[in-house]
Amino acid sequence: MYALNNIHLVHYSNNLLDIISKEIAKQATHLFPDLRKVTVFLPNQLSQSILREIILKEAVKQGHDAVLPPTLTTIHQWVRSKHEINKPVLAQYARELILVDAIKQQPDLFSSANPWGIANELLSLFDAMLLNDIEPIEFNTYYQGENQDISRALLHESDLVKVLWEAWLNQTTDENYIDPTQAYANALKSINISEENIFYCVGLDQLSKLECDFLNRIEKQCTLLFFAYASNSDCSVRTNYWLKKYINPDTQLEFKQNNESTPYSILLDEVFADSSLNIKQRAEIFAGSQPDSLGDHLSTYKSNNFEHHTKAIDVQIRIWVNENKHNIGIVTTDRKLVRRLRAVLEHANITVNDAAGWALATTSAAVVVEWWLQLIEERYPAKQLLALATSPFFPVEDSDLHEQAINFFEKEVILAFNLHSGIHRYRSAIEKVQAKNQTVDACIFDYLIELIDRFETSAQLLAKLHSHKTYPLHRFINELLNSLKPIGLYTTLSNDDAGKQIINLFEDQVTHFKLVDNKLSWSESRRFMSRIFDQQNYKPPIPQLINQASVTFCSLEQSRLQQFDALIIASVDKNNFPGTNNNYVFFNEQVRTELNIPTWRDDHARHLHQFRCLLDAADQILITVQTEKNGEIMTPSPWLEAIETFYYMAYGKHLTNTNLQHLTEQDSTTVKKRSEIPFPAQSIQPGPVLLPEIKPDSISISQYQSLIDCPYQYFVLSCLKLSQTNELKEELSKADFGSLVHQSIHAFFSNLSSIPGPFNKTVTTHNRKEAEDTLCSISKQVFAQSSDNESDENFNNKLWLQRWLNLVPKFIEWESKRQANYLPKDHEISKKYNIDETSQIHGRLDRVDRSSEGYAIIDYKTGITPTKKSIIAGEQVQLPMYALLNEGNTNEKTTQVEFVAIGDNNTVKSIAVIKDNELDNLKNEHLHRLQSFFKSLQQDIPLTALANNDTCERCDAFGVCRKSFWDH
Ligand code: SF4
């Protein structure tokens, strides 16, 4: 048991920092304007800057133009600054490393548990023990001696803590460095205090035994005034229970009676009173003597919808800003809400201070470091490489050249070759493109090759480390930092606030990690780095504002001693206020209470006290609750429920802010930014006429098909040449499969360089096996050439290849029957046909066979095959147009056309065979259509969008024609 001797209590309805500044002025009159002998211990940095300002104002009031201010600090900062330590002090992350090492050496203790999580929990337990002066070794003995009826599980837990404590202690002692909490504990015990000094403790609600002892010593040697908020002098209200831990019968409690307790504050005291009367009785008695004082100060908003919840807060803040409230606070632990609100408020041009900041991992600087590591881990993946090269962190001397080169690299190298990764593949593709492309400026290629080289050389040593099994963590960090230098990322990161924090953090930690002799694998080092990025917060610089409204986000802990013009306490559900009751992994409540280390009950009491302080921290307060999250019902905080119930029982009213509810539902209360660009005029069905310079004199068969499907589609894709941006294909697609099958069959009949084959005999039932083997070996080579052997892509290629190899016997069987009557003549042959004197159609035929009756054309299909009905109806143009093209060049009749469907129901078969008169009619029909098309072009007939739903569903010009605006 430990306690303070003398405590001054001030009612919640006062501003404690104002009172302290007046106290300082009174107690230290003889010192003014030099207040350096005054030290004020405060709970956090925010309260330090507020008090500094108040003291300066107080000094001016007292007639001093300038003042040498008192020391405003935390106990920890002050004690550490006054005490010299002659050993290196371990940093937080080095402690974790040591403990994880100790845990790994005791595999029997925690079989499958995550050692990093356990290390974290154990370190906070060790800290609590050190600061409460409990030696775990003694504790273990005491614990077993005092508690004979202890359960086996607890005994095991206590043994385990002892073993790890000893292992950890031995390692730190052996290496001759000191744990930071141990250093603080030593300082608290031994620090010298100057007798002339005056000390104040203000708003501190969590003290360890050693800190209490330290304050007791100050009290004996010089002046110490401990100030805290309370409702009355005997701590009989639940919001003051936290104090009971620090008082004993000898403690002097002085309650500063004030005249300022408002009916509102008195009502809140009554809500949390510890009384034998139930809440209904208390509420009724209270209402009998006091008018309603709550409704004007405090209201609530509840919604089960995240966006409504966010909007309600946004609307409320804008109302307050319009009422000239400058200092608006939002206290919440809901980080998702904070992130969304930041965006919404910034959109409404409201300045935001986020006292907590956000995880370093979410900053763009951390993302850049992550991409850099992924380059090494995944052999320079294209996505990350491009992202890095186009990020603002990437240093560039000639931005025009860089932009041109990266665009070219993306489109003509990465997308054109479908390259996912591999620095050598990029290099060789760049060289191939350069060999073929004489029109592109050579400096683009030189720039790209130099860039690729720079990536590779910068990452060389780190990549080498990646191939090692384990290594000390400091080597990983060192190599990482070194690799960032030649590529220029080190400099650009250092010039960014968050990037600088990352570099400083690494450089600071690396010296500590050198003290720790343990080895990690690459993935462990990466996980460790991610943990640092997740745990460390980036706090953007706080904007300096004069007479301008701003919103400050802070947590309950950070809100201590703050005062606001208006306040929102957001997401006040049971999980956040007071929070879950299983925060401590080691030792249950009873054991913790016996040991005098922090318990859940202590935390709960402290948080209730902080919540009560907040209720008097502003004149206008809105409390919000999101009643459903991820499909789960969220129960409002019991503290909020107590207020609502009391108020309803006293006055029969609810605290719901109905006006805010109404405003939130209105669309007109959403902030909308108007674009400078006017909205486009109402769309009508488009039907453009071609400008003379883009009128074609030749079209391909596929363009003709597009023209039949939808003239506007033809206009967009073929005349304007608009195309959808290509994307890197994750794996071989069905279209790629079709193209590889086409190539394999082509090589089966023709001599293609670097591919086996051709099969120079007629395929018969006798040589089927030989034909199959030839086609199989051709196919393996063709598929292999299309993928990177080292990547996952190769796995998908193998699956597609196997699918084709299973079909090869069926194809050969079909081929042997075919060759009984037809002789294969040409494959993959390009042809043209003159429509009239000035216009042509062109296309590429898969295969042309000869028979005694004339030519027969085949088109292989590995996907959907058009039906004969659609060809006869003139909707599908391919087969009749092939016949026309073939006749234009040979002057000999084409008597038959057909599709050969490969893979349809795992078969190979002829489909839509069209012959003789039927074919002649179709050829004539299409010839007339084409002639009239070219004529209509000369007559400027519009290319109207047809909006046929079947075509629109797979149209690459969808969106360009704005179909949804005119086709109702
Ligand atoms: S979406 Fe439909 S109407 Fe529009 S261009 Fe494509 S096919 Fe024509």
Boltz pocket constraint, residues with backbone or C-beta under 6 A from the ligand:
constraints:
  - pocket:
      binder: B
      contacts: [[A, 709], [A, 710], [A, 712], [A, 713], [A, 945], [A, 946], [A, 947], [A, 948], [A, 951], [A, 952], [A, 955], [A, 956], [A, 957], [A, 958], [A, 959], [A, 961], [A, 962], [A, 963]]
      max_distance: 6.0
